[in-house]
Amino acid sequence: MENTTSKDPLHGITLKKILEDLVAYYGFDTLGELIKIKCFIENPSVKSSLTFLRKTDWARKKVEELYIRTLPKLK
């Protein structure tokens, strides 16, 4: 069997980890400016944001795109 590695930069990374890393790096205030969604602006929390992002594909896609752009800064 061949060992193949995924070319997906998000392979193996949970949405919770993505969100926690972005909140640690930017904070909810800056996240709300970068991605204008209510769960980052009004009474933000990781739990409520995860609930919204798991239900809303377009918002999750924006968060994942920001994470990919931010990834080099996180390492």
DSSP file (Angstrom, degrees, kcal/mol; ACC not computed):
  #  RESIDUE AA STRUCTURE BP1 BP2  ACC     N-H-->O    O-->H-N    N-H-->O    O-->H-N    TCO  KAPPA ALPHA  PHI   PSI    X-CA   Y-CA   Z-CA
    1    1 A M              0   0    0      0, 0.0     2,-0.3     0, 0.0     0, 0.0   0.000 360.0 360.0 360.0 140.0    0.0    0.0    0.0
    2    2 A E        -     0   0    0      1,-0.0     2,-0.8     2,-0.0     0, 0.0  -0.604 360.0-127.7 -85.5 145.1    1.2    3.5   -0.8
    3    3 A N        -     0   0    0     -2,-0.3     2,-0.4     2,-0.0    -1,-0.0  -0.840  34.2-177.1 -88.3 112.6    1.4    6.2    1.8
    4    4 A T        -     0   0    0     -2,-0.8     2,-0.4     0, 0.0    -2,-0.0  -0.922  13.0-151.4-114.4 139.3   -0.5    9.2    0.3
    5    5 A T        -     0   0    0     -2,-0.4     2,-0.2     2,-0.0    -2,-0.0  -0.856  23.2-112.5-108.0 144.7   -0.7   12.5    2.0
    6    6 A S        -     0   0    0     -2,-0.4     5,-0.0     1,-0.1    -1,-0.0  -0.470  10.2-152.1 -74.1 141.9   -3.7   14.8    1.5
    7    7 A K        +     0   0    0     -2,-0.2    -1,-0.1     3,-0.0    -2,-0.0   0.459  67.6 108.4 -90.1  -2.1   -3.0   18.1   -0.3
    8    8 A D    >   -     0   0    0      1,-0.2     3,-1.7     2,-0.1    -2,-0.1  -0.656  63.5-151.5 -76.0 118.4   -5.9   19.6    1.7
    9    9 A P  T 3  S+     0   0    0      0, 0.0    -1,-0.2     0, 0.0    -3,-0.0   0.691  96.0  52.4 -66.5 -15.3   -4.3   22.0    4.2
   10   10 A L  T >  S+     0   0    0      2,-0.1     3,-2.3     3,-0.0     2,-0.1   0.394  76.6 133.2 -98.9   2.7   -7.3   21.5    6.5
   11   11 A H  T <  S+     0   0    0     -3,-1.7     3,-0.1     1,-0.3    -5,-0.0  -0.335  80.5   5.3 -58.0 124.3   -7.0   17.7    6.5
   12   12 A G  T 3  S+     0   0    0      1,-0.2     2,-0.5    -2,-0.1    -1,-0.3   0.469 101.0 117.8  82.7   2.0   -7.3   16.4   10.1
   13   13 A I    <   -     0   0    0     -3,-2.3    -1,-0.2     4,-0.0     2,-0.1  -0.900  58.1-137.5-106.1 125.4   -8.0   19.8   11.6
   14   14 A T     >  -     0   0    0     -2,-0.5     4,-2.3     1,-0.1     5,-0.1  -0.378  18.8-118.8 -78.3 157.6  -11.3   20.2   13.4
   15   15 A L  H  > S+     0   0    0      1,-0.2     4,-2.7     2,-0.2     5,-0.2   0.871 116.6  56.2 -60.9 -36.9  -13.6   23.2   13.0
   16   16 A K  H  > S+     0   0    0      2,-0.2     4,-2.8     1,-0.2    -1,-0.2   0.924 107.6  47.3 -61.4 -44.7  -13.2   23.8   16.8
   17   17 A K  H  > S+     0   0    0      2,-0.2     4,-2.6     1,-0.2     5,-0.2   0.911 111.8  51.2 -62.8 -43.2   -9.4   23.9   16.5
   18   18 A I  H  X S+     0   0    0     -4,-2.3     4,-2.3     2,-0.2    -2,-0.2   0.950 113.7  43.9 -58.1 -50.3   -9.6   26.3   13.5
   19   19 A L  H  X S+     0   0    0     -4,-2.7     4,-2.7     1,-0.2     5,-0.2   0.915 113.0  50.6 -64.4 -44.4  -11.9   28.6   15.5
   20   20 A E  H  X S+     0   0    0     -4,-2.8     4,-2.3     1,-0.2    -1,-0.2   0.905 111.6  48.7 -61.4 -41.4   -9.9   28.4   18.7
   21   21 A D  H  X S+     0   0    0     -4,-2.6     4,-2.1     2,-0.2    -1,-0.2   0.915 112.8  47.4 -64.5 -42.9   -6.6   29.2   16.8
   22   22 A L  H  X>S+     0   0    0     -4,-2.3     4,-3.3    -5,-0.2     5,-0.8   0.902 112.8  48.5 -66.5 -40.6   -8.3   32.2   15.0
   23   23 A V  H  X5S+     0   0    0     -4,-2.7     4,-0.8     3,-0.2    -1,-0.2   0.905 112.1  49.6 -65.6 -40.5   -9.7   33.5   18.2
   24   24 A A  H  <5S+     0   0    0     -4,-2.3    -1,-0.2    -5,-0.2    -2,-0.2   0.880 119.4  38.2 -64.3 -37.3   -6.4   33.2   20.0
   25   25 A Y  H  <5S+     0   0    0     -4,-2.1    -2,-0.2    -5,-0.2    -3,-0.2   0.929 136.5  13.3 -80.9 -47.5   -4.6   35.0   17.1
   26   26 A Y  H  X5S-     0   0    0     -4,-3.3     4,-0.6    -5,-0.2    -3,-0.2   0.793  92.3-135.9-100.8 -34.0   -7.2   37.7   16.2
   27   27 A G  H  X< -     0   0    0     -4,-0.8     4,-2.2    -5,-0.8     5,-0.2  -0.004  36.7 -80.4  82.9 158.7   -9.7   37.8   19.0
   28   28 A F  H  > S+     0   0    0      1,-0.2     4,-2.6     2,-0.2     5,-0.2   0.837 126.7  61.1 -66.5 -32.4  -13.4   38.0   18.3
   29   29 A D  H  > S+     0   0    0      2,-0.2     4,-1.1     1,-0.2    -1,-0.2   0.953 111.0  37.9 -59.4 -50.5  -13.3   41.8   17.7
   30   30 A T  H  X S+     0   0    0     -4,-0.6     4,-2.6     2,-0.2     3,-0.3   0.882 113.9  56.0 -70.1 -38.1  -11.0   41.5   14.7
   31   31 A L  H  X S+     0   0    0     -4,-2.2     4,-3.2     1,-0.2    -1,-0.2   0.912 105.4  53.2 -58.5 -41.1  -12.7   38.3   13.5
   32   32 A G  H  < S+     0   0    0     -4,-2.6    -1,-0.2     8,-0.4    -2,-0.2   0.803 111.3  46.3 -63.7 -29.7  -16.0   40.2   13.4
   33   33 A E  H  < S+     0   0    0     -4,-1.1     3,-0.2    -3,-0.3    -2,-0.2   0.868 116.6  43.5 -77.7 -38.7  -14.3   42.9   11.3
   34   34 A L  H  < S+     0   0    0     -4,-2.6     2,-0.5     1,-0.3    -2,-0.2   0.876 128.6  25.7 -75.1 -38.8  -12.7   40.3    8.9
   35   35 A I  S  < S-     0   0    0     -4,-3.2     2,-2.0    -5,-0.2    -1,-0.3  -0.937  80.5-146.2-129.1 106.5  -15.7   38.1    8.6
   36   36 A K        +     0   0    0     -2,-0.5     2,-0.4    -3,-0.2    -4,-0.1  -0.498  46.5 135.1 -80.8  80.3  -19.0   40.0    9.2
   37   37 A I    >>  -     0   0    0     -2,-2.0     3,-2.0    -6,-0.1     4,-0.8  -0.984  59.9-125.0-127.7 143.4  -21.1   37.4   10.8
   38   38 A K  H >> S+     0   0    0     -2,-0.4     4,-2.7     1,-0.3     3,-0.8   0.802 104.9  65.1 -56.6 -36.1  -23.3   38.0   13.9
   39   39 A C  H 34 S+     0   0    0      1,-0.3     6,-0.5     2,-0.2    -1,-0.3   0.695 107.6  43.1 -66.6 -15.6  -21.8   35.1   16.0
   40   40 A F  H <4 S+     0   0    0     -3,-2.0    -8,-0.4    -5,-0.1    -1,-0.3   0.608 121.8  39.0 -96.4 -16.0  -18.4   37.0   16.0
   41   41 A I  H << S+     0   0    0     -3,-0.8     2,-0.7    -4,-0.8    -2,-0.2   0.862 109.0  52.0-103.0 -47.1  -19.9   40.4   16.6
   42   42 A E  S  < S-     0   0    0     -4,-2.7    -1,-0.2     1,-0.2     0, 0.0  -0.855 129.9 -30.4-104.3 115.1  -22.8   40.1   19.1
   43   43 A N  S    S-     0   0    0     -2,-0.7    -1,-0.2     1,-0.1    -2,-0.1   0.920  85.4-158.6  49.4  57.6  -22.1   38.2   22.4
   44   44 A P        +     0   0    0      0, 0.0     2,-0.3     0, 0.0    -4,-0.1  -0.341  23.3 159.7 -73.5 145.1  -19.4   35.9   20.8
   45   45 A S     >  -     0   0    0     -6,-0.5     4,-2.1     1,-0.1     5,-0.2  -0.968  48.1-117.8-152.3 158.7  -18.3   32.6   22.2
   46   46 A V  H  > S+     0   0    0     -2,-0.3     4,-2.7     2,-0.2     5,-0.2   0.921 114.1  52.5 -63.6 -42.5  -16.6   29.6   20.7
   47   47 A K  H  > S+     0   0    0      1,-0.2     4,-2.0     2,-0.2    -1,-0.2   0.936 112.4  41.9 -61.5 -49.4  -19.6   27.4   21.5
   48   48 A S  H  > S+     0   0    0      1,-0.2     4,-2.0     2,-0.2    -1,-0.2   0.874 115.0  51.9 -68.5 -35.2  -22.2   29.6   19.8
   49   49 A S  H  X S+     0   0    0     -4,-2.1     4,-3.0     2,-0.2     5,-0.2   0.911 108.7  50.3 -66.2 -41.9  -19.9   30.2   16.8
   50   50 A L  H  X S+     0   0    0     -4,-2.7     4,-2.3     2,-0.2    -2,-0.2   0.910 108.7  52.5 -61.9 -42.4  -19.3   26.5   16.3
   51   51 A T  H  X S+     0   0    0     -4,-2.0     4,-0.8    -5,-0.2    -1,-0.2   0.931 114.4  42.2 -58.4 -46.8  -23.1   25.9   16.3
   52   52 A F  H >X S+     0   0    0     -4,-2.0     4,-1.3     1,-0.2     3,-0.7   0.931 114.3  50.0 -66.6 -46.5  -23.6   28.5   13.7
   53   53 A L  H 3< S+     0   0    0     -4,-3.0     7,-0.3     1,-0.3    -1,-0.2   0.829 106.2  55.9 -65.8 -32.1  -20.6   27.5   11.5
   54   54 A R  H 3< S+     0   0    0     -4,-2.3    -1,-0.3    -5,-0.2    -2,-0.2   0.774 114.7  39.9 -70.0 -24.5  -21.6   23.8   11.5
   55   55 A K  H << S+     0   0    0     -4,-0.8     2,-0.6    -3,-0.7    -2,-0.2   0.640 109.5  63.7 -94.6 -17.3  -25.1   24.8   10.1
   56   56 A T     X  -     0   0    0     -4,-1.3     4,-2.3     1,-0.2     5,-0.2  -0.870  57.2-172.8-122.3 100.6  -23.9   27.5    7.7
   57   57 A D  H  > S+     0   0    0     -2,-0.6     4,-2.5     1,-0.2     5,-0.2   0.885  84.7  52.5 -59.8 -43.9  -21.7   26.4    4.8
   58   58 A W  H  > S+     0   0    0      1,-0.2     4,-1.6     2,-0.2    -1,-0.2   0.884 112.4  46.0 -64.1 -37.1  -20.9   29.8    3.4
   59   59 A A  H  > S+     0   0    0      2,-0.2     4,-2.1     1,-0.2    -1,-0.2   0.911 112.1  50.3 -71.5 -42.1  -19.8   31.1    6.8
   60   60 A R  H  X S+     0   0    0     -4,-2.3     4,-2.7    -7,-0.3    -2,-0.2   0.903 108.4  54.0 -61.5 -40.1  -17.7   28.0    7.5
   61   61 A K  H  X S+     0   0    0     -4,-2.5     4,-2.4     1,-0.2    -1,-0.2   0.898 107.9  49.5 -61.2 -41.5  -16.0   28.4    4.1
   62   62 A K  H  X S+     0   0    0     -4,-1.6     4,-2.2     2,-0.2    -1,-0.2   0.902 111.9  48.5 -64.2 -40.9  -15.0   32.0    5.0
   63   63 A V  H  X S+     0   0    0     -4,-2.1     4,-2.4     2,-0.2    -2,-0.2   0.919 112.1  48.7 -65.3 -43.7  -13.6   30.9    8.3
   64   64 A E  H  X S+     0   0    0     -4,-2.7     4,-2.3     2,-0.2    -2,-0.2   0.896 110.7  51.0 -63.9 -39.7  -11.6   28.1    6.7
   65   65 A E  H  X S+     0   0    0     -4,-2.4     4,-2.1     2,-0.2    -1,-0.2   0.907 110.7  48.6 -63.8 -41.7  -10.3   30.5    4.0
   66   66 A L  H  X S+     0   0    0     -4,-2.2     4,-2.0     1,-0.2    -2,-0.2   0.909 110.1  52.4 -63.3 -41.3   -9.1   32.9    6.7
   67   67 A Y  H  X S+     0   0    0     -4,-2.4     4,-2.1     2,-0.2    -2,-0.2   0.917 108.4  50.1 -60.7 -44.2   -7.5   30.1    8.6
   68   68 A I  H  < S+     0   0    0     -4,-2.3    -1,-0.2     1,-0.2    -2,-0.2   0.906 112.6  46.8 -62.2 -41.5   -5.6   29.0    5.4
   69   69 A R  H  < S+     0   0    0     -4,-2.1    -1,-0.2     1,-0.2    -2,-0.2   0.825 117.9  43.2 -68.0 -30.1   -4.4   32.5    4.9
   70   70 A T  H >X S+     0   0    0     -4,-2.0     3,-1.6     1,-0.2     4,-1.2   0.685  88.4  92.5 -87.8 -20.6   -3.4   32.9    8.5
   71   71 A L  H >X S+     0   0    0     -4,-2.1     4,-1.0     1,-0.3     3,-0.6   0.824  80.9  54.5 -48.0 -45.6   -1.8   29.4    8.9
   72   72 A P  H 34 S+     0   0    0      0, 0.0    -1,-0.3     0, 0.0     3,-0.2   0.845 108.8  50.6 -60.4 -30.1    1.8   30.6    8.0
   73   73 A K  H <4 S+     0   0    0     -3,-1.6    -2,-0.2    -4,-0.2    -3,-0.1   0.759 105.1  57.7 -76.5 -24.4    1.5   33.2   10.8
   74   74 A L  H <<        0   0    0     -4,-1.2    -1,-0.2    -3,-0.6    -3,-0.1   0.709 360.0 360.0 -78.9 -20.5    0.3   30.6   13.4
   75   75 A K     <        0   0    0     -4,-1.0    -1,-0.2    -3,-0.2    -2,-0.1   0.471 360.0 360.0 -87.2 360.0    3.4   28.4   13.0
